[in-house]
Amino acid sequence: MRRDGVPRHDARSGAARPQARPRGGPQAQGGRAQAQERAAVTSVSIVVAADEHGGIGREGQLPWHLPDDLRRFKALTMGRTIVMGRRTWDSIGRPLPGRTSLVVSRNPRLVLRGATVHPSLDAALAAAGDVPEACVIGGAEIFRAALPLADVIHLTRVHASVEADTFLPPIDVSEWEEVAREEHPADERHAHAMSFVTLRRVRPA
């Protein structure tokens, strides 16, 4: 296992090393199955950048400017449905072109230009319908609700310890295997080195 808390990738074969089956008894696994049913037929991914301690935001904004990570985010989400909380919507400030925006809010009177509003993550995913992929992009509460539903995590691990007030919920590494990794060193445009990591859920045999 790597120090950044994700399983090691076998560089020689290009395959992820076998991981333990998900923890928890039938009740825990049954809860995950029910959550999958509530998410309808949509494939769910999480797209997130986090520092070494899981920091993802500060005062409603990203605590870094990393152009290559923004480029990756665009490539992963373009043409797809993106799901986010109200604060993430506010931090972006506008609908993102080429994407369908679903916002989760408990405010039944909230109306947003360029997005539809849903009372829960389950409701948003059900509204997404039979799309190839719904990308959950934040914030922390939405990530917490999405972790039991997600099939893939597209993680940018920022190799730094920044001042943050919002954190990615812990990822149970026994439930995920690393299937891809790209290393990006710091340079004149990027203050921090980072790793582009793809994690795929381990399915019981």
ChimeraX commands (.cxc) that place a marker at each C-alpha (Angstrom):
marker #1 position 0.00,0.00,0.00 radius 0.5
marker #1 position 1.27,3.47,-0.81 radius 0.5
marker #1 position 1.76,6.14,1.82 radius 0.5
marker #1 position -0.96,8.26,0.24 radius 0.5
marker #1 position -3.57,5.72,1.33 radius 0.5
marker #1 position -4.38,4.04,-1.98 radius 0.5
marker #1 position -3.45,0.50,-3.00 radius 0.5
marker #1 position -0.26,-0.02,-5.00 radius 0.5
marker #1 position -0.38,-0.41,-8.76 radius 0.5
marker #1 position 1.75,-3.12,-10.30 radius 0.5
marker #1 position 3.79,-1.17,-12.85 radius 0.5
marker #1 position 5.26,-4.32,-14.41 radius 0.5
marker #1 position 1.97,-5.81,-15.53 radius 0.5
marker #1 position -0.14,-2.67,-15.66 radius 0.5
marker #1 position -2.69,-4.34,-13.40 radius 0.5
marker #1 position -3.68,-3.52,-9.88 radius 0.5
marker #1 position -2.51,-5.88,-7.20 radius 0.5
marker #1 position -5.28,-8.00,-5.68 radius 0.5
marker #1 position -7.02,-6.38,-2.75 radius 0.5
marker #1 position -9.01,-7.73,0.15 radius 0.5
marker #1 position -12.72,-8.02,-0.22 radius 0.5
marker #1 position -14.84,-5.20,1.16 radius 0.5
marker #1 position -15.18,-5.17,4.92 radius 0.5
marker #1 position -18.46,-5.67,6.67 radius 0.5
marker #1 position -20.95,-8.46,6.90 radius 0.5
marker #1 position -24.04,-9.11,4.82 radius 0.5
marker #1 position -25.87,-6.18,6.37 radius 0.5
marker #1 position -23.18,-3.70,5.31 radius 0.5
marker #1 position -22.94,-5.20,1.85 radius 0.5
marker #1 position -26.72,-5.26,1.56 radius 0.5
marker #1 position -26.81,-1.56,2.41 radius 0.5
marker #1 position -24.42,-0.87,-0.44 radius 0.5
marker #1 position -26.58,-2.94,-2.79 radius 0.5
marker #1 position -29.67,-0.98,-1.82 radius 0.5
marker #1 position -27.78,2.26,-2.39 radius 0.5
marker #1 position -26.80,1.02,-5.83 radius 0.5
marker #1 position -30.46,0.36,-6.61 radius 0.5
marker #1 position -31.44,3.87,-5.53 radius 0.5
marker #1 position -28.83,5.21,-7.94 radius 0.5
marker #1 position -30.79,3.59,-10.82 radius 0.5
marker #1 position -28.72,2.52,-13.82 radius 0.5
marker #1 position -26.27,5.42,-13.85 radius 0.5
marker #1 position -22.56,4.72,-13.49 radius 0.5
marker #1 position -21.31,7.00,-10.73 radius 0.5
marker #1 position -17.81,8.46,-10.51 radius 0.5
marker #1 position -16.20,10.86,-8.07 radius 0.5
marker #1 position -13.86,13.54,-9.42 radius 0.5
marker #1 position -11.81,15.19,-6.69 radius 0.5
marker #1 position -8.46,16.77,-5.90 radius 0.5
marker #1 position -7.14,16.42,-2.34 radius 0.5
marker #1 position -3.88,17.13,-0.56 radius 0.5
marker #1 position -1.92,14.61,1.51 radius 0.5
marker #1 position -4.34,15.04,4.43 radius 0.5
marker #1 position -7.53,15.04,2.39 radius 0.5
marker #1 position -7.92,18.81,2.19 radius 0.5
marker #1 position -10.10,19.81,-0.73 radius 0.5
marker #1 position -11.13,23.41,-0.09 radius 0.5
marker #1 position -10.73,26.59,1.90 radius 0.5
marker #1 position -13.41,29.24,2.31 radius 0.5
marker #1 position -15.39,27.79,-0.57 radius 0.5
marker #1 position -12.52,27.76,-3.06 radius 0.5
marker #1 position -9.80,25.40,-4.23 radius 0.5
marker #1 position -6.65,25.99,-2.15 radius 0.5
marker #1 position -4.39,25.79,-5.23 radius 0.5
marker #1 position -4.22,26.63,-8.93 radius 0.5
marker #1 position -3.11,23.60,-10.92 radius 0.5
marker #1 position -3.83,24.01,-14.66 radius 0.5
marker #1 position -3.15,20.37,-15.52 radius 0.5
marker #1 position -5.66,19.24,-12.88 radius 0.5
marker #1 position -8.26,21.63,-14.30 radius 0.5
marker #1 position -7.57,20.20,-17.74 radius 0.5
marker #1 position -8.07,16.68,-16.39 radius 0.5
marker #1 position -11.31,17.72,-14.71 radius 0.5
marker #1 position -12.60,19.12,-17.99 radius 0.5
marker #1 position -11.66,15.96,-19.91 radius 0.5
marker #1 position -13.35,13.70,-17.34 radius 0.5
marker #1 position -16.59,15.68,-17.13 radius 0.5
marker #1 position -17.13,17.10,-20.63 radius 0.5
marker #1 position -20.36,15.80,-22.17 radius 0.5
marker #1 position -21.44,14.20,-18.89 radius 0.5
marker #1 position -23.85,14.90,-16.08 radius 0.5
marker #1 position -22.19,16.54,-13.08 radius 0.5
marker #1 position -23.67,16.44,-9.59 radius 0.5
marker #1 position -22.69,18.86,-6.84 radius 0.5
marker #1 position -23.86,20.55,-3.66 radius 0.5
marker #1 position -25.06,24.15,-3.49 radius 0.5
marker #1 position -21.76,25.48,-2.14 radius 0.5
marker #1 position -19.81,23.86,-4.97 radius 0.5
marker #1 position -22.22,25.41,-7.46 radius 0.5
marker #1 position -21.71,28.81,-5.82 radius 0.5
marker #1 position -17.92,28.43,-5.92 radius 0.5
marker #1 position -17.99,27.69,-9.66 radius 0.5
marker #1 position -20.31,30.62,-10.21 radius 0.5
marker #1 position -21.79,29.54,-13.55 radius 0.5
marker #1 position -22.98,26.49,-15.49 radius 0.5
marker #1 position -20.03,24.63,-16.99 radius 0.5
marker #1 position -20.34,24.44,-20.80 radius 0.5
marker #1 position -20.96,21.04,-22.34 radius 0.5
marker #1 position -22.20,19.48,-19.13 radius 0.5
marker #1 position -25.58,18.90,-17.49 radius 0.5
marker #1 position -25.57,20.31,-13.95 radius 0.5
marker #1 position -27.57,18.77,-11.10 radius 0.5
marker #1 position -27.42,20.54,-7.73 radius 0.5
marker #1 position -28.33,18.94,-4.40 radius 0.5
marker #1 position -30.02,21.31,-1.95 radius 0.5
marker #1 position -32.45,20.98,0.94 radius 0.5
marker #1 position -34.05,24.30,-0.03 radius 0.5
marker #1 position -37.28,23.38,-1.89 radius 0.5
marker #1 position -37.64,26.94,-3.23 radius 0.5
marker #1 position -34.16,27.14,-4.74 radius 0.5
marker #1 position -34.11,27.87,-8.47 radius 0.5
marker #1 position -30.80,28.05,-10.33 radius 0.5
marker #1 position -30.24,29.23,-13.85 radius 0.5
marker #1 position -28.49,26.52,-15.83 radius 0.5
marker #1 position -29.04,23.70,-13.31 radius 0.5
marker #1 position -31.81,21.55,-11.89 radius 0.5
marker #1 position -32.16,21.25,-8.12 radius 0.5
marker #1 position -32.81,18.00,-6.24 radius 0.5
marker #1 position -33.39,17.31,-2.52 radius 0.5
marker #1 position -30.83,14.49,-2.22 radius 0.5
marker #1 position -28.03,12.77,-4.08 radius 0.5
marker #1 position -30.27,9.76,-4.71 radius 0.5
marker #1 position -32.90,12.03,-6.26 radius 0.5
marker #1 position -30.30,13.72,-8.45 radius 0.5
marker #1 position -28.94,10.39,-9.69 radius 0.5
marker #1 position -32.45,9.12,-10.40 radius 0.5
marker #1 position -33.13,12.30,-12.38 radius 0.5
marker #1 position -29.94,11.75,-14.38 radius 0.5
marker #1 position -31.52,8.60,-15.78 radius 0.5
marker #1 position -29.81,6.27,-18.21 radius 0.5
marker #1 position -26.69,8.33,-18.93 radius 0.5
marker #1 position -23.25,6.75,-19.41 radius 0.5
marker #1 position -21.80,8.39,-16.32 radius 0.5
marker #1 position -22.71,10.85,-13.59 radius 0.5
marker #1 position -19.71,12.65,-12.12 radius 0.5
marker #1 position -19.95,13.79,-8.50 radius 0.5
marker #1 position -17.71,16.85,-8.08 radius 0.5
marker #1 position -18.27,18.04,-4.48 radius 0.5
marker #1 position -18.38,19.13,-1.82 radius 0.5
marker #1 position -17.56,17.10,1.26 radius 0.5
marker #1 position -21.14,16.15,2.22 radius 0.5
marker #1 position -21.94,15.07,-1.33 radius 0.5
marker #1 position -18.72,13.06,-1.53 radius 0.5
marker #1 position -19.66,11.32,1.72 radius 0.5
marker #1 position -23.06,10.35,0.31 radius 0.5
marker #1 position -21.52,9.30,-3.02 radius 0.5
marker #1 position -18.77,7.03,-1.72 radius 0.5
marker #1 position -21.07,3.99,-1.15 radius 0.5
marker #1 position -22.54,4.47,-4.65 radius 0.5
marker #1 position -19.47,5.19,-6.72 radius 0.5
marker #1 position -17.90,2.79,-9.19 radius 0.5
marker #1 position -14.77,4.88,-9.89 radius 0.5
marker #1 position -12.82,7.61,-8.11 radius 0.5
marker #1 position -10.75,9.98,-10.24 radius 0.5
marker #1 position -8.41,11.36,-7.58 radius 0.5
marker #1 position -5.80,14.05,-8.03 radius 0.5
marker #1 position -3.48,13.62,-5.06 radius 0.5
marker #1 position -1.78,16.96,-4.49 radius 0.5
marker #1 position 1.57,16.35,-2.83 radius 0.5
marker #1 position 1.35,19.17,-0.32 radius 0.5
marker #1 position -0.16,20.03,3.03 radius 0.5
marker #1 position -2.27,23.13,2.55 radius 0.5
marker #1 position -4.47,25.15,4.87 radius 0.5
marker #1 position -7.95,23.72,4.35 radius 0.5
marker #1 position -11.31,23.79,6.09 radius 0.5
marker #1 position -13.04,21.17,3.94 radius 0.5
marker #1 position -11.88,17.57,3.67 radius 0.5
marker #1 position -12.54,14.47,1.59 radius 0.5
marker #1 position -14.15,11.76,3.73 radius 0.5
marker #1 position -11.86,8.77,4.36 radius 0.5
marker #1 position -11.65,6.21,1.56 radius 0.5
marker #1 position -11.76,2.58,2.73 radius 0.5
marker #1 position -8.84,1.21,0.71 radius 0.5
marker #1 position -10.10,-2.36,1.12 radius 0.5
marker #1 position -12.97,-1.46,-1.22 radius 0.5
marker #1 position -10.85,0.03,-4.01 radius 0.5
marker #1 position -8.01,-0.94,-6.33 radius 0.5
marker #1 position -5.71,1.43,-8.17 radius 0.5
marker #1 position -5.93,0.89,-11.93 radius 0.5
marker #1 position -4.01,3.89,-13.24 radius 0.5
marker #1 position -1.54,6.53,-12.03 radius 0.5
marker #1 position 0.24,9.44,-13.68 radius 0.5
marker #1 position 2.89,11.49,-11.89 radius 0.5
marker #1 position 3.15,15.23,-12.54 radius 0.5
marker #1 position 6.09,17.12,-10.98 radius 0.5
marker #1 position 5.92,20.70,-9.79 radius 0.5
marker #1 position 7.01,23.29,-12.34 radius 0.5
marker #1 position 6.73,27.00,-13.09 radius 0.5
marker #1 position 2.95,26.63,-13.62 radius 0.5
marker #1 position 2.26,24.19,-10.80 radius 0.5
marker #1 position 3.35,24.97,-7.24 radius 0.5
marker #1 position 2.80,21.38,-6.14 radius 0.5
marker #1 position 3.56,17.96,-7.59 radius 0.5
marker #1 position 0.52,15.76,-8.05 radius 0.5
marker #1 position -0.56,12.26,-9.00 radius 0.5
marker #1 position -3.54,11.49,-11.21 radius 0.5
marker #1 position -4.94,8.29,-9.67 radius 0.5
marker #1 position -7.87,6.18,-10.85 radius 0.5
marker #1 position -9.48,3.85,-8.31 radius 0.5
marker #1 position -12.06,1.23,-9.23 radius 0.5
marker #1 position -14.34,-0.46,-6.72 radius 0.5
marker #1 position -13.43,-4.03,-5.83 radius 0.5
marker #1 position -16.41,-6.27,-6.54 radius 0.5
marker #1 position -16.91,-9.45,-4.51 radius 0.5
marker #1 position -15.96,-12.58,-6.46 radius 0.5
marker link #1:1,2 radius 0.2
marker link #1:2,3 radius 0.2
marker link #1:3,4 radius 0.2
marker link #1:4,5 radius 0.2
marker link #1:5,6 radius 0.2
marker link #1:6,7 radius 0.2
marker link #1:7,8 radius 0.2
marker link #1:8,9 radius 0.2
marker link #1:9,10 radius 0.2
marker link #1:10,11 radius 0.2
marker link #1:11,12 radius 0.2
marker link #1:12,13 radius 0.2
marker link #1:13,14 radius 0.2
marker link #1:14,15 radius 0.2
marker link #1:15,16 radius 0.2
marker link #1:16,17 radius 0.2
marker link #1:17,18 radius 0.2
marker link #1:18,19 radius 0.2
marker link #1:19,20 radius 0.2
marker link #1:20,21 radius 0.2
marker link #1:21,22 radius 0.2
marker link #1:22,23 radius 0.2
marker link #1:23,24 radius 0.2
marker link #1:24,25 radius 0.2
marker link #1:25,26 radius 0.2
marker link #1:26,27 radius 0.2
marker link #1:27,28 radius 0.2
marker link #1:28,29 radius 0.2
marker link #1:29,30 radius 0.2
marker link #1:30,31 radius 0.2
marker link #1:31,32 radius 0.2
marker link #1:32,33 radius 0.2
marker link #1:33,34 radius 0.2
marker link #1:34,35 radius 0.2
marker link #1:35,36 radius 0.2
marker link #1:36,37 radius 0.2
marker link #1:37,38 radius 0.2
marker link #1:38,39 radius 0.2
marker link #1:39,40 radius 0.2
marker link #1:40,41 radius 0.2
marker link #1:41,42 radius 0.2
marker link #1:42,43 radius 0.2
marker link #1:43,44 radius 0.2
marker link #1:44,45 radius 0.2
marker link #1:45,46 radius 0.2
marker link #1:46,47 radius 0.2
marker link #1:47,48 radius 0.2
marker link #1:48,49 radius 0.2
marker link #1:49,50 radius 0.2
marker link #1:50,51 radius 0.2
marker link #1:51,52 radius 0.2
marker link #1:52,53 radius 0.2
marker link #1:53,54 radius 0.2
marker link #1:54,55 radius 0.2
marker link #1:55,56 radius 0.2
marker link #1:56,57 radius 0.2
marker link #1:57,58 radius 0.2
marker link #1:58,59 radius 0.2
marker link #1:59,60 radius 0.2
marker link #1:60,61 radius 0.2
marker link #1:61,62 radius 0.2
marker link #1:62,63 radius 0.2
marker link #1:63,64 radius 0.2
marker link #1:64,65 radius 0.2
marker link #1:65,66 radius 0.2
marker link #1:66,67 radius 0.2
marker link #1:67,68 radius 0.2
marker link #1:68,69 radius 0.2
marker link #1:69,70 radius 0.2
marker link #1:70,71 radius 0.2
marker link #1:71,72 radius 0.2
marker link #1:72,73 radius 0.2
marker link #1:73,74 radius 0.2
marker link #1:74,75 radius 0.2
marker link #1:75,76 radius 0.2
marker link #1:76,77 radius 0.2
marker link #1:77,78 radius 0.2
marker link #1:78,79 radius 0.2
marker link #1:79,80 radius 0.2
marker link #1:80,81 radius 0.2
marker link #1:81,82 radius 0.2
marker link #1:82,83 radius 0.2
marker link #1:83,84 radius 0.2
marker link #1:84,85 radius 0.2
marker link #1:85,86 radius 0.2
marker link #1:86,87 radius 0.2
marker link #1:87,88 radius 0.2
marker link #1:88,89 radius 0.2
marker link #1:89,90 radius 0.2
marker link #1:90,91 radius 0.2
marker link #1:91,92 radius 0.2
marker link #1:92,93 radius 0.2
marker link #1:93,94 radius 0.2
marker link #1:94,95 radius 0.2
marker link #1:95,96 radius 0.2
marker link #1:96,97 radius 0.2
marker link #1:97,98 radius 0.2
marker link #1:98,99 radius 0.2
marker link #1:99,100 radius 0.2
marker link #1:100,101 radius 0.2
marker link #1:101,102 radius 0.2
marker link #1:102,103 radius 0.2
marker link #1:103,104 radius 0.2
marker link #1:104,105 radius 0.2
marker link #1:105,106 radius 0.2
marker link #1:106,107 radius 0.2
marker link #1:107,108 radius 0.2
marker link #1:108,109 radius 0.2
marker link #1:109,110 radius 0.2
marker link #1:110,111 radius 0.2
marker link #1:111,112 radius 0.2
marker link #1:112,113 radius 0.2
marker link #1:113,114 radius 0.2
marker link #1:114,115 radius 0.2
marker link #1:115,116 radius 0.2
marker link #1:116,117 radius 0.2
marker link #1:117,118 radius 0.2
marker link #1:118,119 radius 0.2
marker link #1:119,120 radius 0.2
marker link #1:120,121 radius 0.2
marker link #1:121,122 radius 0.2
marker link #1:122,123 radius 0.2
marker link #1:123,124 radius 0.2
marker link #1:124,125 radius 0.2
marker link #1:125,126 radius 0.2
marker link #1:126,127 radius 0.2
marker link #1:127,128 radius 0.2
marker link #1:128,129 radius 0.2
marker link #1:129,130 radius 0.2
marker link #1:130,131 radius 0.2
marker link #1:131,132 radius 0.2
marker link #1:132,133 radius 0.2
marker link #1:133,134 radius 0.2
marker link #1:134,135 radius 0.2
marker link #1:135,136 radius 0.2
marker link #1:136,137 radius 0.2
marker link #1:137,138 radius 0.2
marker link #1:138,139 radius 0.2
marker link #1:139,140 radius 0.2
marker link #1:140,141 radius 0.2
marker link #1:141,142 radius 0.2
marker link #1:142,143 radius 0.2
marker link #1:143,144 radius 0.2
marker link #1:144,145 radius 0.2
marker link #1:145,146 radius 0.2
marker link #1:146,147 radius 0.2
marker link #1:147,148 radius 0.2
marker link #1:148,149 radius 0.2
marker link #1:149,150 radius 0.2
marker link #1:150,151 radius 0.2
marker link #1:151,152 radius 0.2
marker link #1:152,153 radius 0.2
marker link #1:153,154 radius 0.2
marker link #1:154,155 radius 0.2
marker link #1:155,156 radius 0.2
marker link #1:156,157 radius 0.2
marker link #1:157,158 radius 0.2
marker link #1:158,159 radius 0.2
marker link #1:159,160 radius 0.2
marker link #1:160,161 radius 0.2
marker link #1:161,162 radius 0.2
marker link #1:162,163 radius 0.2
marker link #1:163,164 radius 0.2
marker link #1:164,165 radius 0.2
marker link #1:165,166 radius 0.2
marker link #1:166,167 radius 0.2
marker link #1:167,168 radius 0.2
marker link #1:168,169 radius 0.2
marker link #1:169,170 radius 0.2
marker link #1:170,171 radius 0.2
marker link #1:171,172 radius 0.2
marker link #1:172,173 radius 0.2
marker link #1:173,174 radius 0.2
marker link #1:174,175 radius 0.2
marker link #1:175,176 radius 0.2
marker link #1:176,177 radius 0.2
marker link #1:177,178 radius 0.2
marker link #1:178,179 radius 0.2
marker link #1:179,180 radius 0.2
marker link #1:180,181 radius 0.2
marker link #1:181,182 radius 0.2
marker link #1:182,183 radius 0.2
marker link #1:183,184 radius 0.2
marker link #1:184,185 radius 0.2
marker link #1:185,186 radius 0.2
marker link #1:186,187 radius 0.2
marker link #1:187,188 radius 0.2
marker link #1:188,189 radius 0.2
marker link #1:189,190 radius 0.2
marker link #1:190,191 radius 0.2
marker link #1:191,192 radius 0.2
marker link #1:192,193 radius 0.2
marker link #1:193,194 radius 0.2
marker link #1:194,195 radius 0.2
marker link #1:195,196 radius 0.2
marker link #1:196,197 radius 0.2
marker link #1:197,198 radius 0.2
marker link #1:198,199 radius 0.2
marker link #1:199,200 radius 0.2
marker link #1:200,201 radius 0.2
marker link #1:201,202 radius 0.2
marker link #1:202,203 radius 0.2
marker link #1:203,204 radius 0.2
marker link #1:204,205 radius 0.2
view
